[in-house]
Amino acid sequence: QVQLVESGGGLVQAGGSLRLSCQVSGGAIRTYAVGWFRQAPGKERELVASIIWSIGATLYGDSVKGRFTISRDNAKNTVYLVMNSLKPEDTAVYSCAATPTPLRWKDISEYLYWGQGTQVTVSS
């Protein structure tokens, strides 16, 4: 069973930066894709970024391209999301999730394992 635990959320001013961490354990995680998602009140959950662990390939949502960077640390079994130039519209609960079908990494329904989420609030 794959388990994911997020950390690193908090309150930051617009233009600032945060780094989120997703500690992953259990399962054959090296064969998975791990993604970061966010959900703001009243809005649907959206894919922020994802990474195919084995090859390091990445994809980003259009609203965060050029500002956010996803990476993974093999030794620590951790996926990071570095968020720069934060905007108030980035405010949301951010969750990491894993899918055992990395070629379908754009499909939220393929992500079977989820963390509990961490709040990110960007003040104007």
Accessible surface in RSA format (square Angstrom, percent):
REM  Atomic radii and reference values for relative SASA: ProtOr
REM  Chains: A
REM  Algorithm: Lee & Richards
REM  Probe-radius: 1.40
REM  Slices: 20
REM RES _ NUM      All-atoms   Total-Side   Main-Chain    Non-polar    All polar
REM                ABS   REL    ABS   REL    ABS   REL    ABS   REL    ABS   REL
RES GLN A   1   162.08  90.6 110.49  80.7  51.59 122.8  49.40 105.1 112.68  85.5
RES VAL A   2     6.98   4.6   1.55   1.4   5.43  13.1   1.55   1.3   5.43  14.7
RES GLN A   3   112.82  63.1 108.98  79.6   3.84   9.1  24.35  51.8  88.47  67.1
RES LEU A   4     9.29   5.2   0.41   0.3   8.88  22.3   0.41   0.3   8.88  23.9
RES VAL A   5    85.98  56.6  83.92  76.0   2.06   5.0  83.92  72.9   2.06   5.6
RES GLU A   6     8.14   4.7   0.00   0.0   8.14  19.4   0.00   0.0   8.14   6.6
RES SER A   7    61.54  52.0  56.57  75.5   4.98  11.5  42.59  90.7  18.96  26.6
RES GLY A   8    36.87  45.5   0.00   N/A  36.87  45.5  24.19  66.4  12.68  28.4
RES GLY A   9    28.71  35.4   0.00   N/A  28.71  35.4   2.18   6.0  26.53  59.4
RES GLY A  10    30.16  37.2   0.00   N/A  30.16  37.2  29.99  82.3   0.17   0.4
RES LEU A  11   132.29  73.7  99.98  71.5  32.32  81.2  99.98  70.2  32.32  87.0
RES VAL A  12    24.97  16.4  19.23  17.4   5.73  13.8  24.97  21.7   0.00   0.0
RES GLN A  13   137.55  76.9 135.11  98.7   2.44   5.8  36.67  78.0 100.88  76.5
RES ALA A  14    48.97  45.0  25.87  39.9  23.10  52.5  26.23  36.9  22.74  60.2
RES GLY A  15    56.96  70.2   0.00   N/A  56.96  70.2  30.45  83.6  26.51  59.4
RES GLY A  16    22.61  27.9   0.00   N/A  22.61  27.9  21.72  59.6   0.89   2.0
RES SER A  17    62.54  52.9  42.63  56.9  19.91  45.9  26.90  57.3  35.65  49.9
RES LEU A  18    36.15  20.1  29.62  21.2   6.53  16.4  36.07  25.3   0.08   0.2
RES ARG A  19   136.12  57.2 122.10  62.2  14.02  33.4  31.82  43.5 104.30  63.2
RES LEU A  20     0.00   0.0   0.00   0.0   0.00   0.0   0.00   0.0   0.00   0.0
RES SER A  21    21.69  18.3  21.66  28.9   0.03   0.1  10.67  22.7  11.02  15.4
RES CYS A  22     0.00   0.0   0.00   0.0   0.00   0.0   0.00   0.0   0.00   0.0
RES GLN A  23    88.34  49.4  86.95  63.5   1.39   3.3  40.78  86.8  47.56  36.1
RES VAL A  24     0.55   0.4   0.00   0.0   0.55   1.3   0.00   0.0   0.55   1.5
RES SER A  25    49.57  41.9  48.06  64.1   1.51   3.5  37.09  79.0  12.48  17.5
RES GLY A  26    41.71  51.4   0.00   N/A  41.71  51.4  27.08  74.3  14.63  32.8
RES GLY A  27    50.98  62.9   0.00   N/A  50.98  62.9  22.28  61.1  28.70  64.3
RES ALA A  28    62.40  57.4  47.00  72.5  15.40  35.0  58.02  81.7   4.38  11.6
RES ILE A  29     8.99   5.1   8.24   6.1   0.76   1.8   8.24   5.9   0.76   2.1
RES ARG A  30   101.09  42.4 100.32  51.1   0.77   1.8  58.33  79.7  42.75  25.9
RES THR A  31    80.72  57.4  72.49  73.5   8.23  19.6  69.85  93.8  10.87  16.4
RES TYR A  32    22.73  10.6  22.64  12.9   0.09   0.2   5.21   3.9  17.52  21.6
RES ALA A  33     0.00   0.0   0.00   0.0   0.00   0.0   0.00   0.0   0.00   0.0
RES VAL A  34     0.00   0.0   0.00   0.0   0.00   0.0   0.00   0.0   0.00   0.0
RES GLY A  35     0.00   0.0   0.00   N/A   0.00   0.0   0.00   0.0   0.00   0.0
RES TRP A  36     0.00   0.0   0.00   0.0   0.00   0.0   0.00   0.0   0.00   0.0
RES PHE A  37     0.62   0.3   0.54   0.3   0.08   0.2   0.62   0.4   0.00   0.0
RES ARG A  38    15.94   6.7  14.51   7.4   1.43   3.4   4.14   5.7  11.79   7.1
RES GLN A  39    76.64  42.9  71.51  52.3   5.13  12.2  16.25  34.6  60.39  45.8
RES ALA A  40    20.39  18.7  16.92  26.1   3.47   7.9  17.55  24.7   2.84   7.5
RES PRO A  41   126.22  92.0  97.89  89.2  28.33 103.0 110.13  90.9  16.09 100.0
RES GLY A  42    92.44 114.0   0.00   N/A  92.44 114.0  45.81 125.7  46.63 104.4
RES LYS A  43   136.62  66.7 124.08  76.1  12.54  29.9  82.60  74.3  54.03  57.6
RES GLU A  44   155.35  89.2 140.58 106.4  14.77  35.2  58.17 112.5  97.18  79.3
RES ARG A  45    95.23  40.0  82.20  41.9  13.03  31.0  15.38  21.0  79.85  48.4
RES GLU A  46    71.40  41.0  68.76  52.0   2.64   6.3  28.30  54.7  43.10  35.2
RES LEU A  47    30.31  16.9  20.30  14.5  10.01  25.2  20.30  14.3  10.01  26.9
RES VAL A  48     1.61   1.1   0.37   0.3   1.24   3.0   1.61   1.4   0.00   0.0
RES ALA A  49     0.00   0.0   0.00   0.0   0.00   0.0   0.00   0.0   0.00   0.0
RES SER A  50     0.00   0.0   0.00   0.0   0.00   0.0   0.00   0.0   0.00   0.0
RES ILE A  51     4.22   2.4   4.22   3.1   0.00   0.0   4.22   3.0   0.00   0.0
RES ILE A  52    14.95   8.5  14.95  11.1   0.00   0.0  14.95  10.8   0.00   0.0
RES TRP A  53     2.15   0.9   1.29   0.6   0.86   2.0   1.29   0.7   0.86   1.4
RES SER A  54    74.13  62.6  42.05  56.1  32.09  73.9  34.42  73.3  39.71  55.6
RES ILE A  55   125.85  71.6  92.50  68.9  33.35  80.4  98.51  70.9  27.34  74.2
RES GLY A  56    23.72  29.3   0.00   N/A  23.72  29.3   7.10  19.5  16.62  37.2
RES ALA A  57    36.29  33.4  25.81  39.8  10.47  23.8  36.28  51.1   0.00   0.0
RES THR A  58    57.99  41.2  32.13  32.6  25.86  61.6   9.82  13.2  48.17  72.8
RES LEU A  59    26.41  14.7  21.04  15.0   5.37  13.5  26.41  18.5   0.00   0.0
RES TYR A  60    52.45  24.5  39.96  22.7  12.50  32.5  33.04  24.8  19.41  23.9
RES GLY A  61    18.20  22.4   0.00   N/A  18.20  22.4  18.20  49.9   0.00   0.0
RES ASP A  62   123.35  86.4  98.42  98.0  24.93  59.0  37.80  89.0  85.55  85.3
RES SER A  63    61.93  52.3  39.78  53.1  22.15  51.0  49.23 104.8  12.70  17.8
RES VAL A  64     0.90   0.6   0.90   0.8   0.00   0.0   0.90   0.8   0.00   0.0
RES LYS A  65   122.35  59.7 101.76  62.4  20.59  49.0  57.40  51.7  64.95  69.2
RES GLY A  66    87.78 108.3   0.00   N/A  87.78 108.3  43.78 120.2  44.00  98.5
RES ARG A  67    31.81  13.4  27.22  13.9   4.58  10.9  26.60  36.4   5.21   3.2
RES PHE A  68     5.66   2.8   0.00   0.0   5.66  14.7   0.00   0.0   5.66  16.2
RES THR A  69    72.79  51.8  72.40  73.4   0.39   0.9  44.69  60.0  28.09  42.5
RES ILE A  70     5.66   3.2   0.00   0.0   5.66  13.6   0.00   0.0   5.66  15.4
RES SER A  71    48.00  40.6  46.64  62.2   1.36   3.1  33.72  71.8  14.28  20.0
RES ARG A  72    70.53  29.6  51.50  26.3  19.03  45.3   0.47   0.6  70.05  42.5
RES ASP A  73    41.74  29.2  37.09  36.9   4.66  11.0  11.56  27.2  30.18  30.1
RES ASN A  74    71.62  49.4  64.76  62.6   6.86  16.5  21.77  52.4  49.85  48.2
RES ALA A  75   103.60  95.3  57.11  88.1  46.49 105.8  69.65  98.1  33.95  89.9
RES LYS A  76   127.88  62.4 117.94  72.4   9.94  23.7  73.25  65.9  54.63  58.2
RES ASN A  77    42.29  29.2  42.29  40.9   0.00   0.0   4.79  11.5  37.50  36.2
RES THR A  78     6.31   4.5   6.31   6.4   0.00   0.0   3.35   4.5   2.96   4.5
RES VAL A  79     0.00   0.0   0.00   0.0   0.00   0.0   0.00   0.0   0.00   0.0
RES TYR A  80    26.59  12.4  26.59  15.1   0.00   0.0  17.20  12.9   9.40  11.6
RES LEU A  81     0.00   0.0   0.00   0.0   0.00   0.0   0.00   0.0   0.00   0.0
RES VAL A  82    50.29  33.1  50.23  45.5   0.06   0.1  50.23  43.6   0.06   0.2
RES MET A  83     0.00   0.0   0.00   0.0   0.00   0.0   0.00   0.0   0.00   0.0
RES ASN A  84    62.76  43.3  62.76  60.7   0.00   0.0  16.79  40.4  45.98  44.4
RES SER A  85    60.21  50.9  54.75  73.1   5.45  12.6  20.01  42.6  40.19  56.3
RES LEU A  86     2.44   1.4   0.00   0.0   2.44   6.1   0.00   0.0   2.44   6.6
RES LYS A  87    86.04  42.0  85.45  52.4   0.58   1.4  39.34  35.4  46.69  49.7
RES PRO A  88    55.19  40.2  48.02  43.8   7.17  26.1  48.39  39.9   6.80  42.3
RES GLU A  89   115.18  66.1  90.66  68.6  24.52  58.4  56.04 108.4  59.15  48.3
RES ASP A  90     0.42   0.3   0.42   0.4   0.00   0.0   0.00   0.0   0.42   0.4
RES THR A  91    37.72  26.8  33.69  34.2   4.03   9.6  31.91  42.9   5.81   8.8
RES ALA A  92     1.56   1.4   0.75   1.2   0.80   1.8   1.56   2.2   0.00   0.0
RES VAL A  93    61.53  40.5  59.54  53.9   1.99   4.8  59.54  51.7   1.99   5.4
RES TYR A  94     0.00   0.0   0.00   0.0   0.00   0.0   0.00   0.0   0.00   0.0
RES SER A  95     9.82   8.3   9.82  13.1   0.00   0.0   1.34   2.8   8.49  11.9
RES CYS A  96     0.00   0.0   0.00   0.0   0.00   0.0   0.00   0.0   0.00   0.0
RES ALA A  97     0.00   0.0   0.00   0.0   0.00   0.0   0.00   0.0   0.00   0.0
RES ALA A  98     0.00   0.0   0.00   0.0   0.00   0.0   0.00   0.0   0.00   0.0
RES THR A  99     0.00   0.0   0.00   0.0   0.00   0.0   0.00   0.0   0.00   0.0
RES PRO A 100    50.15  36.6  31.84  29.0  18.31  66.6  31.84  26.3  18.31 113.8
RES THR A 101    52.95  37.7  48.78  49.5   4.16   9.9  52.88  71.0   0.07   0.1
RES PRO A 102    27.33  19.9  27.33  24.9   0.00   0.0  27.33  22.6   0.00   0.0
RES LEU A 103   162.81  90.7 137.44  98.3  25.37  63.8 138.68  97.4  24.14  65.0
RES ARG A 104   147.90  62.1 141.04  71.9   6.85  16.3  34.52  47.2 113.38  68.7
RES TRP A 105    34.10  13.7  34.07  16.5   0.04   0.1  21.79  11.6  12.32  20.0
RES LYS A 106   156.12  76.2 135.99  83.4  20.13  47.9  78.76  70.9  77.36  82.4
RES ASP A 107    65.90  46.2  59.54  59.3   6.36  15.0  23.66  55.7  42.24  42.1
RES ILE A 108    60.20  34.3  55.70  41.5   4.50  10.9  55.70  40.1   4.50  12.2
RES SER A 109    85.79  72.5  56.80  75.8  28.99  66.8  55.41 118.0  30.38  42.6
RES GLU A 110    33.78  19.4  32.20  24.4   1.58   3.8   1.83   3.5  31.95  26.1
RES TYR A 111     7.57   3.5   0.20   0.1   7.37  19.2   0.20   0.1   7.37   9.1
RES LEU A 112   107.25  59.7  79.47  56.9  27.78  69.8  83.05  58.3  24.20  65.1
RES TYR A 113    49.48  23.1  45.98  26.2   3.50   9.1  16.10  12.1  33.38  41.1
RES TRP A 114    79.33  31.8  49.19  23.8  30.14  70.8  39.51  21.1  39.83  64.6
RES GLY A 115    13.88  17.1   0.00   N/A  13.88  17.1   2.35   6.5  11.53  25.8
RES GLN A 116   126.27  70.6  85.81  62.7  40.46  96.3  71.88 153.0  54.38  41.2
RES GLY A 117    12.48  15.4   0.00   N/A  12.48  15.4   0.74   2.0  11.74  26.3
RES THR A 118    21.61  15.4  15.87  16.1   5.75  13.7   8.81  11.8  12.80  19.4
RES GLN A 119    86.49  48.4  77.85  56.9   8.64  20.6  49.84 106.1  36.65  27.8
RES VAL A 120     0.00   0.0   0.00   0.0   0.00   0.0   0.00   0.0   0.00   0.0
RES THR A 121    46.58  33.1  46.58  47.2   0.00   0.0  35.04  47.1  11.54  17.4
RES VAL A 122     7.09   4.7   0.00   0.0   7.09  17.1   0.00   0.0   7.09  19.2
RES SER A 123    41.18  34.8  34.81  46.5   6.37  14.7  34.75  74.0   6.43   9.0
RES SER A 124   129.84 109.7  67.96  90.7  61.88 142.5  56.08 119.4  73.77 103.3
END  Absolute sums over single chains surface
CHAIN  1 A     6188.7       4706.7       1482.0       3358.1       2830.6
END  Absolute sums over all chains
TOTAL          6188.7       4706.7       1482.0       3358.1       2830.6
